[in-house]
Amino acid sequence: MNALQAEGLVKRFNGFSAVDGLSFEVQQGEIFGLLGPNGAGKTTTIRMLSCLIAPTSGTATVNGHEIINDPLAVRRSVGILTENPSLYERLTAYENMDFFARAYGITDERTRKDRIKEQLDFFGLWERRNDRAGTFSKGMKQKLAIARALVHDPPVLFMDEPTAGLDPEASKNIRELIEKLSRQEKRTILLSTHHLEDAERLCRRVMIIKKGKSVVVGSPEELQDSMAGKPSVEISMEYVSKAIIDAVKSVEGVGEAFSQGKNGRIVATVENAKSAVPMIVRNAVGAGASILSVSVKRPSLEDAYLKLVKEENEAQENAKEEKQ
């Protein structure tokens, strides 16, 4: 079942198309990534889906509610973490949560207290509930901002650059919390980011957008395999001989194999690492290799992303030249 479905979303500002015909769906409980460089249209897409701005054309449903015909129901169904979440730094963590709980319409005091405690506990902030938000580290402020976005218990969460500006440890903590929200609480999360490490570790599927248009949709693994090149197998051994290299080359699915560096190491590109590695090891040992280690190197999502963006830029340049 889809928690979110967009159909032909377009947003123009004074003739400029910030979003140009986006269509995609996000399943319930899925972490779906919107990837693209700054200015690609990621934030504008989130603002339309959360009913902060209206689309120029196209539509979408969020948790079964249409963004055009039922914006109030959509707003009740979503939590939003903006790229620069503003907290009231003079207020305590608890006071921040209480203010926004009231703003989201949680009028019953007992319900409000229970939700605030539940969220501050979940994010490890209950012991700091009476401390002013201004005394928190960046990572703690981000946790509080996410907790605030969830205080009304929305099934769908929009997150815009959740690890921007955080140090590596804080980024890791936020990624773990996002994963926990999806796995334990079954939240549907739309994650907008240009940090490819976040998408690679968290997202079941991603959509790469450029200049407001969808370029490709798929799992990180599918994008890696289809766009960034084949995986390679590195075999370290006591020594390398031509017979060993020829034995590795003879394995079905091996594209090429060559000796690398002065130490005993062979690198082989393969179609399918899972099926090729056992045969490579067997043939190498049969040819006299004394193997020390075997590792598989896969292209990263970053490799796929950079290759795709490069190809898109080259295609656009070629189109311009043809017009001239």
KOLPA-80703 format. One record per residue (C-alpha): y, z, x; residue in one letter. Coordinates in steps of 0.2 Angstrom, whole numbers, padded with zeros to 4 digits, always signed. Example, Ala and Ser with C-alpha at 12.3 -4.5 7.8 and 13.67 -1.06 7.14 Angstrom:
<nodes>
-0022+0039+0062A
-0005+0036+0068S
</nodes>
This chain:
<nodes>
+0000+0000+0000M
+0017-0005+0006N
+0030+0009+0008A
+0044-0004+0012L
+0045-0022+0009Q
+0060-0033+0013A
+0062-0051+0007E
+0075-0063+0015G
+0088-0049+0019L
+0104-0057+0025V
+0120-0048+0029K
+0136-0057+0034R
+0153-0050+0040F
+0167-0062+0039N
+0155-0077+0041G
+0145-0069+0055F
+0127-0067+0051S
+0122-0050+0058A
+0105-0051+0049V
+0098-0068+0044D
+0084-0069+0032G
+0073-0055+0038L
+0056-0052+0028S
+0043-0039+0033F
+0033-0025+0026E
+0028-0008+0032V
+0013+0001+0026Q
+0012+0019+0020Q
+0011+0031+0035G
+0014+0017+0047E
+0026+0018+0062I
+0034+0001+0062F
+0046-0004+0076G
+0061-0015+0076L
+0064-0021+0093L
+0079-0031+0100G
+0094-0031+0112P
+0110-0022+0107N
+0118-0033+0093G
+0101-0040+0087A
+0104-0033+0069G
+0093-0018+0070K
+0106-0005+0064T
+0113-0016+0051T
+0095-0019+0044T
+0092+0000+0043I
+0109+0002+0034R
+0104-0010+0021M
+0087-0003+0018L
+0095+0015+0016S
+0108+0008+0004C
+0123+0012+0015L
+0128-0006+0014I
+0123-0020+0002A
+0115-0036+0008P
+0124-0052+0006T
+0108-0059-0001S
+0089-0055-0002G
+0082-0038-0007T
+0070-0025-0002A
+0060-0011-0010T
+0058+0007-0002V
+0045+0018-0009N
+0044+0007-0025G
+0063+0007-0028H
+0074-0009-0026E
+0089-0006-0015I
+0100-0017-0026I
+0095-0010-0044N
+0090+0008-0039D
+0100+0013-0024P
+0101+0032-0029L
+0082+0033-0030A
+0081+0024-0013V
+0093+0037-0005R
+0082+0051-0012R
+0067+0043-0004S
+0073+0041+0014V
+0079+0052+0028G
+0090+0044+0041I
+0092+0048+0059L
+0107+0038+0066T
+0110+0033+0084E
+0123+0046+0086N
+0119+0060+0074P
+0134+0071+0071S
+0130+0090+0069L
+0142+0103+0064Y
+0142+0111+0081E
+0152+0127+0076R
+0138+0130+0063L
+0121+0138+0067T
+0105+0128+0066A
+0101+0136+0049Y
+0119+0133+0042E
+0118+0115+0047N
+0101+0113+0038M
+0108+0123+0023D
+0123+0112+0021F
+0113+0096+0021F
+0100+0103+0009A
+0113+0107-0003R
+0121+0089+0000A
+0103+0082-0004Y
+0103+0091-0021G
+0091+0106-0017I
+0100+0118-0028T
+0086+0131-0030D
+0089+0144-0016E
+0071+0149-0014R
+0066+0131-0012T
+0080+0128+0000R
+0075+0142+0011K
+0057+0137+0011D
+0061+0119+0016R
+0073+0125+0030I
+0060+0137+0037K
+0046+0124+0036E
+0056+0111+0046Q
+0064+0123+0059L
+0046+0129+0062D
+0039+0112+0063F
+0052+0107+0077F
+0051+0124+0086G
+0069+0129+0082L
+0066+0144+0070W
+0069+0157+0084E
+0086+0148+0087R
+0091+0147+0069R
+0106+0158+0071N
+0112+0150+0087D
+0127+0138+0085R
+0122+0119+0086A
+0135+0117+0100G
+0125+0128+0112T
+0109+0117+0110F
+0103+0104+0123S
+0103+0086+0119K
+0084+0086+0115G
+0086+0102+0104M
+0101+0093+0095K
+0090+0078+0092Q
+0076+0089+0085K
+0088+0098+0073L
+0095+0081+0068A
+0078+0075+0063I
+0074+0091+0054A
+0090+0089+0044R
+0085+0071+0039A
+0068+0078+0033L
+0075+0093+0023V
+0073+0085+0006H
+0055+0080+0010D
+0058+0061+0010P
+0042+0050+0012P
+0051+0037+0022V
+0061+0040+0038L
+0073+0028+0047F
+0076+0032+0065M
+0089+0023+0075D
+0087+0025+0094E
+0079+0042+0093P
+0077+0044+0112T
+0094+0037+0117A
+0103+0047+0130G
+0088+0060+0132L
+0080+0064+0149D
+0062+0060+0151P
+0055+0077+0146E
+0066+0077+0130A
+0061+0059+0126S
+0043+0064+0128K
+0045+0078+0116N
+0053+0068+0103I
+0040+0054+0104R
+0026+0068+0102E
+0036+0074+0086L
+0037+0057+0079I
+0019+0054+0081E
+0015+0071+0073K
+0026+0066+0058L
+0016+0051+0055S
-0001+0058+0059R
+0000+0075+0051Q
+0013+0073+0037E
+0009+0054+0033K
+0027+0049+0034R
+0032+0031+0035T
+0043+0028+0049I
+0054+0013+0053L
+0059+0015+0072L
+0073+0005+0078S
+0074+0004+0097T
+0077-0006+0113H
+0067+0007+0123H
+0050-0002+0124L
+0041+0013+0130E
+0044+0021+0113D
+0038+0006+0104A
+0022+0004+0115E
+0017+0022+0113R
+0021+0025+0095L
+0021+0009+0084C
+0006+0001+0076R
+0016-0015+0074R
+0033-0021+0080V
+0045-0035+0075M
+0056-0042+0088I
+0073-0048+0081I
+0086-0058+0090K
+0103-0062+0083K
+0097-0056+0066G
+0082-0066+0065K
+0063-0062+0066S
+0056-0069+0082V
+0038-0062+0081V
+0028-0048+0072V
+0012-0040+0078G
+0004-0025+0086S
+0010-0021+0104P
-0007-0027+0110E
-0006-0043+0101E
+0011-0047+0109L
+0005-0042+0126Q
-0010-0053+0125D
-0002-0068+0117S
+0015-0069+0127M
+0014-0059+0143A
-0001-0067+0151G
-0019-0062+0155K
-0025-0045+0161P
-0031-0044+0179S
-0045-0034+0187V
-0042-0025+0204E
-0057-0021+0214I
-0055-0010+0230S
-0069-0011+0243M
-0073-0008+0261E
-0072-0026+0266Y
-0069-0043+0258V
-0079-0059+0262S
-0079-0077+0255K
-0096-0074+0247A
-0089-0059+0237I
-0074-0069+0231I
-0085-0083+0226D
-0097-0071+0217A
-0082-0064+0207V
-0076-0082+0203K
-0092-0087+0196S
-0091-0074+0182V
-0088-0082+0165E
-0070-0079+0159G
-0063-0076+0177V
-0048-0088+0179G
-0045-0085+0198E
-0049-0072+0211A
-0041-0069+0228F
-0040-0057+0242S
-0024-0047+0241Q
-0016-0037+0256G
-0024-0032+0272K
-0035-0019+0264N
-0051-0023+0255G
-0045-0028+0238R
-0049-0043+0226I
-0038-0047+0211V
-0046-0057+0197A
-0037-0064+0181T
-0048-0063+0166V
-0049-0068+0148E
-0057-0052+0142N
-0057-0037+0153A
-0070-0027+0143K
-0083-0041+0144S
-0079-0047+0162A
-0078-0031+0172V
-0097-0026+0172P
-0101-0044+0177M
-0088-0044+0191I
-0095-0027+0198V
-0113-0033+0197R
-0109-0050+0206N
-0098-0042+0219A
-0112-0029+0223V
-0125-0042+0223G
-0114-0052+0236A
-0114-0036+0247G
-0098-0027+0241A
-0096-0009+0244S
-0085-0005+0229I
-0073+0010+0230L
-0063+0008+0213S
-0060-0004+0199V
-0044-0005+0188S
-0038-0016+0174V
-0020-0020+0174K
-0013-0026+0157R
+0004-0034+0154P
+0016-0022+0146S
+0025-0024+0130L
+0041-0025+0141E
+0033-0040+0150D
+0030-0048+0133A
+0047-0044+0127Y
+0057-0051+0142L
+0046-0067+0142K
+0050-0070+0124L
+0068-0067+0125V
+0069-0078+0141K
+0060-0092+0131E
+0072-0090+0116E
+0087-0091+0127N
+0080-0107+0136E
+0076-0115+0119A
+0094-0112+0113Q
+0101-0119+0129E
+0091-0134+0128N
+0096-0136+0109A
+0114-0135+0115K
+0112-0148+0128E
+0104-0160+0116E
+0118-0158+0104K
+0130-0163+0118Q
</nodes>
